[in-house]
Amino acid sequence: MGRFITLCCLLFGCLGSSALPAEPIKLGLNYPRTGNYKAEGLELHRGALMAVDSINRSGGLLGRPLQLLTRNSASRAETARSNVERFAGQGAQMVFGGATSEEAIAAGQRARELGLLYFATLSYANEVTGREGHRYLFRESNSAWMSARVLGEYLGWHMPRQRYHYVIADDAWGRSMENELRAATGSQDRARHGRSALPSSTVLRRHYLEALNKAAASEADILVLALLGDDLLRAIRLAHNLGLHKRMQIIVPHLSKSIVQQAGPQVMEGVIGTEAWTWRVPDQENNSAGQAFVEAYIRQHREYPDSAAASAYGIVQQWADAVRRSGSLDSETLIGALEDHRYSLLKGPQQWRAFDHQNVQSIYAVRVKPRSQIMQSPLKQDYFEIIHQMAGEVAAPSHDDWQQERGEDLVLQ
């Protein structure tokens, strides 16, 4: 009897050990839960979770489940960098996220030192995949160059020979955006097309007022607010209170659902900007995977997804696809699997370009609809009308353009 019990215990012990779940594959999401870009950070988190859940429901990756690790970057470069170190210590195989170009550059550099791939989101400065680019960093979001190209073409066709005034954030993205949009619209003459730069650190109400009053006195036809997050929110509310929307066409180079929600459709009505994706795109392009993503997001959150959620979702899915195709978690192997890989996921064709690791995709110029139209939609969040579209190959800088920015460092290291 004792032998029988011992044999049963051994048998059940073996069965139990074989039924233990496989060790999860860990991914690190660096995103702002607090600070200027916390609303965009929430979208990143939601999109990443949806991708992880989708992959796990389909059997995981290499026979193992995915596990999402998260840390608050607060949109600070040093915090993002230290988060990468902590993710590495927890065994993460890849890190992604970010809501500013500075944190993407800092976190990406630390990831390279640790042998990890870093995928940048919401990081639009040209430097990210230009001067500061390297082999371990890929960017899913578009660059300032790409946004400026689609906006410049639209404005050149529909609002030619206008006078511009720029209000920018004095950071890598703000300067990139101003330079590229000036070139795209022929507004390089700063005597005619003025500017104000907000501090890169703490911005006070008086800073916004000084910049907007200068714009009001400029006799400009077009006001460019090259700002993001809370800076944009405060500036555009003040611009509306000052009545600038009645005198000028307001341009916000990178629009988002969260900004329209927080500022209100009445304040944002008629504002023109760009998006790499909107929830309407899958229907317009008859993209079944994109339609399924939108439907799943609506079921979970009772609102439409933003481009930030789509970006995070796409990054996780594309990294997982590279792992499947290569059968490896090794960063060097995955770089080879990603470079020049073409795919279609939530929209039309996209490509991870080999020479700079920029994701090349269609970019859309959008305009915020009138409040009366927005309120007619079921979720009262159908904010954007697509008014122009540019193919990624046309919008993205050429290899020659990229090399000009890189100087002597003509290949990714």
NORTAMO-V271716 format. One record per backbone hydrogen bond with DSSP energy under -0.5 kcal/mol. NH is the residue of the N-H (numbers start at 0). CO is the residue of the C=O. If there is no record, write none. Layout:
BEGIN
((NH & CO) (NH & CO))
END
This chain:
BEGIN
((4 & 0) (5 & 1) (6 & 2) (7 & 3) (8 & 4) (9 & 5) (10 & 6) (11 & 7) (12 & 8) (13 & 9) (14 & 10) (15 & 11) (16 & 12) (17 & 13) (18 & 14) (19 & 16) (24 & 64) (25 & 23) (25 & 90) (26 & 66) (27 & 93) (28 & 26) (28 & 68) (29 & 27) (29 & 95) (30 & 28) (30 & 70) (32 & 30) (37 & 34) (40 & 36) (41 & 37) (42 & 38) (43 & 39) (44 & 40) (45 & 41) (46 & 42) (47 & 43) (48 & 44) (49 & 45) (50 & 46) (51 & 47) (52 & 48) (53 & 49) (54 & 50) (55 & 51) (56 & 52) (57 & 53) (58 & 55) (59 & 54) (60 & 63) (63 & 60) (66 & 24) (68 & 26) (68 & 66) (70 & 28) (72 & 30) (72 & 70) (75 & 72) (79 & 75) (80 & 76) (81 & 77) (82 & 78) (83 & 79) (84 & 80) (85 & 81) (86 & 82) (87 & 83) (88 & 84) (89 & 85) (90 & 87) (91 & 86) (92 & 25) (93 & 25) (94 & 116) (95 & 27) (96 & 118) (97 & 29) (103 & 99) (104 & 100) (105 & 101) (106 & 102) (107 & 103) (108 & 104) (109 & 105) (110 & 106) (111 & 107) (112 & 108) (113 & 109) (114 & 111) (115 & 110) (116 & 92) (117 & 135) (118 & 94) (119 & 117) (119 & 137) (120 & 96) (123 & 121) (127 & 124) (128 & 125) (129 & 125) (131 & 126) (132 & 129) (136 & 133) (137 & 117) (138 & 356) (139 & 119) (139 & 137) (140 & 119) (143 & 123) (146 & 142) (147 & 143) (148 & 144) (149 & 145) (150 & 146) (151 & 147) (152 & 148) (153 & 149) (154 & 150) (155 & 151) (156 & 152) (157 & 153) (158 & 154) (161 & 158) (164 & 221) (165 & 193) (166 & 223) (167 & 195) (168 & 225) (169 & 197) (170 & 168) (174 & 170) (175 & 171) (176 & 172) (177 & 173) (178 & 174) (179 & 175) (180 & 176) (181 & 177) (182 & 178) (183 & 179) (184 & 180) (185 & 181) (186 & 181) (189 & 187) (191 & 188) (192 & 188) (193 & 163) (193 & 191) (195 & 165) (197 & 167) (197 & 195) (203 & 201) (206 & 203) (207 & 203) (208 & 204) (209 & 205) (210 & 206) (211 & 207) (212 & 208) (213 & 209) (214 & 210) (215 & 211) (216 & 212) (217 & 214) (218 & 215) (219 & 214) (220 & 162) (221 & 162) (222 & 248) (223 & 164) (223 & 221) (224 & 222) (224 & 250) (225 & 166) (225 & 223) (226 & 224) (229 & 35) (230 & 227) (231 & 227) (232 & 228) (233 & 229) (234 & 230) (235 & 231) (236 & 232) (237 & 233) (238 & 234) (239 & 235) (240 & 236) (241 & 237) (242 & 239) (243 & 238) (245 & 242) (246 & 242) (246 & 243) (247 & 243) (248 & 220) (249 & 247) (250 & 222) (251 & 271) (252 & 250) (254 & 252) (254 & 273) (259 & 255) (260 & 256) (261 & 257) (262 & 258) (263 & 259) (266 & 263) (267 & 263) (268 & 264) (269 & 367) (270 & 267) (271 & 249) (272 & 365) (273 & 251) (273 & 252) (274 & 363) (280 & 277) (283 & 279) (284 & 280) (285 & 282) (286 & 281) (287 & 285) (290 & 286) (291 & 287) (292 & 288) (293 & 289) (294 & 290) (295 & 291) (296 & 292) (297 & 293) (298 & 294) (299 & 295) (300 & 296) (301 & 297) (309 & 305) (310 & 306) (311 & 307) (312 & 308) (313 & 309) (314 & 310) (315 & 311) (316 & 312) (317 & 313) (318 & 314) (319 & 315) (320 & 316) (321 & 317) (322 & 318) (323 & 319) (324 & 320) (325 & 321) (326 & 322) (327 & 322) (333 & 329) (334 & 330) (335 & 331) (336 & 332) (337 & 333) (338 & 334) (339 & 351) (340 & 337) (342 & 349) (349 & 342) (350 & 359) (351 & 340) (352 & 350) (352 & 357) (356 & 352) (358 & 138) (359 & 350) (359 & 357) (360 & 358) (362 & 389) (363 & 274) (364 & 387) (365 & 272) (366 & 384) (367 & 270) (368 & 382) (372 & 369) (373 & 369) (374 & 370) (375 & 372) (376 & 372) (376 & 373) (379 & 376) (381 & 373) (382 & 380) (384 & 366) (385 & 383) (386 & 364) (386 & 384) (387 & 364) (389 & 362) (393 & 390) (394 & 390) (395 & 391) (401 & 397) (402 & 398) (403 & 399) (404 & 400) (405 & 401) (406 & 402) (407 & 405) (408 & 405) (409 & 407))
END
